Amino acid sequence: MAVSRTVSTRISWLFLVIAALLAVLSGGRAVAPAQAIAPPATFTVAQSPATANVQPGSTVAYTINFATAGTAVSFLFLEGSLGSALTIDSFTGGLGPTNCTSSGVNNQNFSCNLGSLGATTAISAITVNASVRNVADATTIDLAASAFVAKDGQADPGISPASDDAGLLTVQNENVQVTLTPSLAAVYEAGLVNVVLGLANTGAGATGSFSANLAVTGGTVTNVVCPGGGPGAGSGTATASCSGIAIAASPSPSQSMTVTVKAANTTGPGSLSASASLSPGIFAVLGSMTPLPVNELTLSGPANAATGATVTVCTTNAPVDTALIAGHPSTLNPLAAGDYVLTPAGGATVSGLATATTCGAGQQGVSFTSTTAGTVSAVARTNAPGTGTTILGLSNAVTVTFGGGSAGTQLAFTAAPTSAVVGTPFGTSPIIAVRDSGGSLVSGDNTTPVTLSLASAPGGAVLTCTGGNTRTASSGQATFSGCSVSTAGSGYVLRATATGLTQGDSASFAASTHGPAAKLGFLAQPAGTSAGSPLTTQPVIAVQDAGGATVLSDGATTITLAVQSGPGTLTCTGSNTRTVSAGVATFSGCTVSAGGAYVLRATSNPVYTPADSASFSAGSLAAKLSFSTQPGDGVAGAPFPAQPVVAVRTAADATVTSDNSTSVTLAVSGGATLTCTGGLSKTVSAGVATFSGCSVTPAGENYTITATSSPVLTPATSSAFGVAAAPPTSSNQLVVATPSAGAGVPRSRLTFTVTDGTLAPTAVKFIIKRPGDNKYWNAATGAWEAAVHQNAATGADGNWKLEITGTARRQFVGASVTVEVRATVGSTTYVNASIPTIAIR
């Protein structure tokens, strides 16, 4: 319970006197006096705890409560010094803006600025929180009246101290010593160890309440006994703890904490250790625990033994480790015959179980035998004290093979086929054992070569095995694989022979040409060329047994073929269903309808496991040539304005983009001469042949170009076109007068005019091209088209023009065009030497 002392200071009259003197000194003038210090009439300091014994690390709080100031104060400060035994940790409360700071070597001094206060301002309490330092010897804390002072930081240097001290505290500087004592020098895995923490108080007085903790490495806490029987925690974890401990002064351990720890199960030798800690952490841990070795319980014994022989399996631990088992029954029971788990397998039987008497000094073990061949696995276990059933730890396993210690005298089949399919590996691969005279496996035999042959078989039959018909025994057994016979029939008997050993024969079995029908399989995988053409390899599907042999006796199963994946459909001559003959269905005339990747699936009636073909590709079926770009009217000997482009296409008019090999050749009609850059033949790329620099001579009309190919496809003939005579040099008399080149011509006044100088033509034509997409204006249709069009001008000599009117003008919005003029004078055609580019808005 906190005790408060009231510290009263009444100094208001002092400030009134000072104010009057200031007035006199000013010559009687009305001067506003400085705000002198006027701390609250009453402020109290409450210490918590009050007079008491305290421990290093504990907390002491000083709460200062104020009444109202009574008189306005400019800057009120609260200051103090708590002495060398306390360290200030924090501040709480106060009137904002409160700014409290601490200082000093041990952070023991403080100062709080409470700011400017009115006469009736309420001041919140301020609490200074400090912790007790762990000084060298026992000491006291007794804060005098001057420990807390209030002063005006602006107008008056005077201070107002407290009138009494804050209360006497006695510091006890305990030093708790901890010693850790394991109960053993070593332990087996899963063994129990008692770790004792001895607690001694070497200080001057009794301690307060504290907690002790033990952290375990390499084990698990199973029980905690605290000093005085208090509650403990941590069972089942790696940390034990006791709380509420208090110790009187004593130079030697007067109390103890006992923690039972179970060593961890490991795959080899390990270590168990523990470390102690106290809370609060102001006490010294002067003791430590030496890591405790954790030993692995291991066994050793023979790998092989003759049937009926007595086998002894012993522990392999050093005598000191064995003494742990025999000498500490409270921790681990001594091993007895019942502490060994013996597991027979492979025909072995365990008998004659007894505690071994022939193991080495300090060792333990078990003896047993088996009168039949097989294996026995032995494992030792350590049990919880007094239970004999709760297993704490297990040793390694020692496996003894009975029948492996004698000399081999005979061979015997341990696995053999009961039936076979000609040419197919046996469903059960032969395994031949080397056995002694008692019939036990000679498991130590790794050298005897064993040969497999036919003791009886149909005439001409041959036995073949993967890697040959001879195997060397391994652990007393010769295992064959991939064995098959060549002829159908009954009465097959396999024979195993080895030099010096009695041969062994298998039971008789029969071989058939196949097993029961189970699945379908492709004997010939489909392969494609082009869509619409018969596959280059037609599918052949067989009814097969589980081993993949064709069921030759099957003449009734129907097999249907369809597209499992791919872009088109499958069509075969007759239908897509065939009835098998001798287990085989052969398809013909099968085609796919579209180019792409395909997988075919075969299904059957009756239903067997379907079969999918390997993936194959079919190219698109090329059928014809087609002009993608038509040659247009031109000038004799000059490249066409539009150069020919020819595509390889399907019957459905789709370009065969997979074609990169067809050669396309051009020829012109009418006895004219056609020339192209690089020649008249081009190999297609992605199904397209693009020509360049093509021109025709002499001048003429109604020319056509024919495209042919290799391989042969349906040819293509271009649209008719005309070739004008090459213009003479006087063609420079033809000049496009309007619109002006480069100008932004409005579409509302779109009229093309030409001056003809002295040519006096009888006809003029305009070729208007849009370079952005290489299309030409066709005044007749009012549209831009891919073919070259010569638009007839109107007028007479010296006044030729082409007007764009009506809705046709919309086709020119935002376009940039070139204007070529062709003027006819007699049989000669002239063109303008300079072809302008005109922008239209």
Secondary structure, 3 states (H helix, E strand, C coil): CCEEEEEECCCHHHHHHHHHHHHHHCCCCCCCCCCCCCCCCEEEEEEECCCEEECCCCEEEEEEEECCCCCCEEEEEEEEECCCCEEEEEEEECCCCCEEEEECCCCCEEEEEEEEECCCCCCCCEEEEEEECCCCCCEEEECCHHHEEEEECCCCCCEEECCCCCCEEEECCCCEEEEEEECCCCEECCCEEEEEEEEEECCCCCCCCEEEEEEEECEEEEEEECHHHCCEECCCCCEEEEEEECCCCCCCCCEEEEEEEEECCCCCCEEEEEEEEEECCCCCCCCCCCCEEEECCCEECCCEECCCCCEEEEECCCHHHHHHHHHCCCCCCCCCHHHEEEEEECCCCCEEEEECCCCCCCCCEEEEECCCCEEEEEEEEEECCCCCCCEEEEEEEEEEEECCCCCCCEEEEEECCCEEECCCCCCCCCEEEEECCCCCECCCCCCCEEEEEEEECCCCCCEECCCCCEEECECCEEECCCCEECCCEEEEEEEEEECCEEEEECCCEEEECCCCEEEEEEEECCECCECCCCCCECCEEEEEECCCCECCCCCCCEEEEEEEECCCCEECCCCCEEECECCEEECCCCEECCCEEEEEEEEEECCCECEECCCEEEECCCCEEEEEECCCCEECCCCCCCCCEEEEECCCCCECCCCCCCEEEEEECCCCEEECCCCCEEECECCEEECCCCEEECCEEEECEEEEEECCCECEECCCEEEECCCCHHHHHCEEEECCCCCEECHHHCEEEEECCCCCCCEEEEEEEECCCCEEEECCCCEEECCCCCEECEEECCEEEEECCHHHHHHHCCCEEEEEEEEEECCEEEECCCCCEEEEC
